Each structure stands twice: as C-alpha cells, then as structure tokens.
C-alpha cells in the first residue's frame, strides 16, 4: 500500500523534470542497458539526487530518489512517462550508475 501512495508524487516529480529537462541540462556521457553508450544531457531535478537524462534519438530516462541509494525509474518515448519495473540501487563500484537487480538493467550518467 505504501508504494501506491508514493507513486503519484514520484510521477509528478518525473513529469516536472521531463518538462524542463533542457533548461539547465549539462552535457554528459550516458549508458543504459537497452541503448548502450551515448552523449546526453543530464539534469538534476531535486536536492535528493533525482535526475533526467535525454538525447536526440534516444528515450528520456528519469530516476527519482525514494531514499538514499534507492530510486524508481521512468522512461519516456515521446508521449508519456512509463514506470520501469523494480527499484534501482546506486552502484557501489561507480556512483554514476544505478542497477536494477530485478531486471538486470543499468542506467549511468557521467
């Protein structure tokens, strides 16, 4: 039940971040399990460390921090945010990377 109450605020934060991702974006190098390595724009969206990565020709990814070291992910292919399954955990080997142990996927931004 707790996750249900968290979902609405998380979606709102993700949507807010996506709407203005280009305004204060910084150039970065990104990696996602599905897309490999690519140049992207990185934008932090709150003081907790939530962020959005975007690039032309690639989906936009958002990671919304739930608590330190743990986040929920979203992907946007152009028309809406889609929640990614499972929870992402900050990598101990590379703090720029977040791993999802349930789906074996990774999102990184350097």
N, C-alpha and C positions, 0 to 999 in steps of 0.2 A: 504494500500500500504506500510506503514511503516513496518509492520510485514514481508512482503516479503523481504525487504532489510535486515532485521535483521536475517532472517532465515539462510542464508548462513554462516555468521560469527559465529552464535551460533552452527551450525552443525560442523563447523571446530574446534571450541573450544572443543565441546563434543568429537569429534573423537580424537583430540590430547590427551585429558585426558584419554580416554579409552585405547589408545595405550600404555601408560606408567603408568597405574594405579598401578602396583605392585612395581614400582621403589622406591617411597617414601611413601608408604602406612603405615598407623598406625592402629593397631588393634582397633576395635570399636564394639559397640553393635548397631545393626540396626533394624528398623521396617519399613515395608511397608504394606499398607492395604492388598495387594494381598498375601504377603508372611509371615506376622506376624513378630515375633522377631527372630533374628538370629545373630550370630557372623559374622563380616565382616571386610573388610579393607577399611579405609577411606583415600582418597587422595584429598587435596585441589589442584585446578588447576590454580588459579589466585588470585590476590590480592583483588578481589571483593567478594570472598567467594564462588565461584563456586566449586563444588566438585563431586567426583565419589565415589560410594560405590560398592564393589564387594565381592563375596564369592563363593566358590565352591558349585555347585548345585543350585545356585540362579541367576536370571538375574542381570546384571550390570546396575545400575541407575546413571544418571548424572543429576545434577541440575546446570543450567547455569544462573547466576545472570543477569537480564535485567536492573534492577535499585534497589536501596536499598529496601530490603524487598519483592522483587518480582523476580520470576525465571521461566524459562521454563525447562521442564523435558524431559528426553530421557531414553529409556530402550534398552538394548542390550541383545538378547537371544543367542548370539554367532556369528552371521554373519553380523549384521549391526545395526546401531542406528535407533530407531523408535521414532519419536516425540510423546510425550504424549499430549493428548488434554488439552486445557486450560492453565491457568497460576497458579503457586504455590505461596502462600503467607506465609511468615515466621510467625510461631505461636507466639502469644503474651504470651501464657502460658508456652511454652517450646521452647527456641530459637534453639534447636537442631532439631526441627520439622518444616516441610513445608506442608501446607494444600492446596488442590486444591478445592475451593468452587464449581466449575463447575461439578466436578466428584466425590466429597466427598472422595477423596483419600488423603493419608498422606505418607510422606517419612521422616524418622528420622534417625539420626546418633549421638550417644553419645560417 
